[in-house]
Amino acid sequence: MAEEEVPASVEKVVRIQRVFINLLDTYSSGNIGKFLSNCVVGASLEEITDEEEEEDENKSAAPEAASAKLKEGTFQIVGTLAKSESIRLEFAVETYSALSREELLMRLMECDVVIYNITECPQQVEEAIWAVSALNEEISHFEKRKVFVLISTVMTWARSKPLDPDDSEIPFTEEDYRRRKHHPNFLDHINAEKMVLKFGKNVRKFATYVVAAGLQYGMEGGLLHTFFKTAWLGEVPALSVFGDGSNIIPAIHVLDLAGVIQNVIDHVPKVHYLVAVDESVQTLEDVVKCISKNTGPGKIQKLPRENAFLTKDLTQECLDHLLVNLRMEALFVKENFNIRWVAQTGFVENINNILKEYKQSRGLLPIKICILGPPAVGKSSIAVELCKYYKLHHIKLKDVISEAIAKLEAIVAPQEGGEEEGEEEEEEENVEDAQELLDGIKESMEQNAGRLEDQYIIRFVKEKLKSMPCRNQGYVLDGFPKTYDQAKDLFNQEDEEEEEEIRGKMFPFDKLIIPEFVCALDASDEFLKERVMNLPESLVAGTHYTQDRFLRALSNYRDINTDDETVFNYFDELEIHPIHIDVGKLEDAQNRLAIKQLIKEIGEPRNYGLTDEEKAEEERRAAEGRLAREAAEEAEREHNEAVEMAEKIARWEEWNKRLEEVKREERELLEAQSIPLRNYLMTYVMPTLMQGVNECCKVRPEDPVDFLAEYLFKHNPETQ
């Protein structure tokens, strides 16, 4: 049989375990579920070698977390959902929503491991207590041992008294769990912990564990998401630190927490209360300053603690975690578990990897666009629309130069207020450098009739492209670089940066600032001349669209782009093939078709999407549009009805008029036809008939008709 040849594979198949996790579509449970779905049962029982650690460091921080295929012998993940409409989770074998308690108990009984995570949704505390109680009552029906893990929070330790009143730096460990004192808002959590530990007496049948996790970070954000978002958007001059920021926050990467859970399941340790935190001792100020420096404005501002409650994106639970002051050490985890740590040394030390996985998880990748083409082709108008659609930064040469010179002048200007010695020396150096650069710019402009040399322009543009807003959201570079050499100088790789990324490449370019999309707009000279001629005089005055300047600029552009080495050749050599659009052939003055084509090529926006205010504004506009449409439709319907009624009345009047005309014509026709007949009767019939009638009246015979007939026969004028 196969077991003799490959016993390991058979063993793995036999050791498959079914793991239940509540609320799989939330941040913490979802990442733990993904992690475990890629872990082979029993893998953490083997010690990690140095070689494996090196391999892990080279890999992505999330080890194949998004892999759709389940490896052989891995944990089978099932669980409940917070939202019934959640998309299907690839890593889960089964998901449940809106189950009754009886149905949920049946599902729990099918599992080898039950994990209840109460760190994100306090409402789950009650269900977790019910679950452990219900399972405890069913112990006699267990076919084999079940493991129950409650993922709680270090907030159940928040008010613990220091171990040594004279030395507040001694950290709490798992051994001190009986001395823990909870935060007032986490009473239910500590009660749940006590209940879970109480039901774990019969270890052979039902092993229960409590894992007190620190503030969770990593992947798509966790409790620090608000700070990441505020920093990434770059809409504030400094990130807020509430209070003095000196409070120490116990924290752990969510995948390291998942590693702790994996070890608990595999090892089934004798210690039933575990602390899961990384090795760092970092304050709130350290964390916020690190986020601000690496993806934000680079500055922080300290605000009173009370101001934290005015921040709408921070919940009460989140604020409690951020304002806690607690030193903790995961002694048992460190000494007994085999964990492939993602961020063992803490948040600050691993910020680059944490930022990378955060941006990738949320699709926050910069869109970098360069728009080139002859003058008057529509570069700026298209750039404005693309910036609006993708929420990018519009990089115009004139603005960049003005901004850079203004910044240098601000540095050179005398500073008011006292500063520390170290800062003063640094400021003096900066002032000297800025003054030297300003003098160079002034001299360059004097020698070149007000124009700035390429070396300064390239320096300023490069600084702008490397600024944090452009690195976060991306940019639209408008009409620059114009030549092959300018492109090479602007985008070439500086020796000291990112050396590992340039190895093996023919062309060393700066991956941080190189555009992802290059748009090459073009049109015939006749089209461009006609477009400029049709511009209003007020728009042309003082710009390069005056006749002489425009023709000179157009001629210069054509000369530059007839050489073998054009700016487009530079991008072609880097495999960034320009998107060519002939604006003249589109026959669209507003460039709507060109913008539509570019959006199709570039794809969907890569940002946070609409804010709540923008969503509300969009909904309001949609509602107004709908009401306006309905009102217009109603007005049109009423108008149509009125027109129809008027037409109906007009048709009716016309019909009556024609009927009267017909009747009149009939009368006239009858009268005309009756004249000969009347004349005939008056001449030949009526005289004799009237005489007969008169005679009949005189005689009054018994049979007047017979009398009249006899009379007419006797007195017929023709027979007489």
Disulfide bonds with the S-S distance in Angstrom:
none
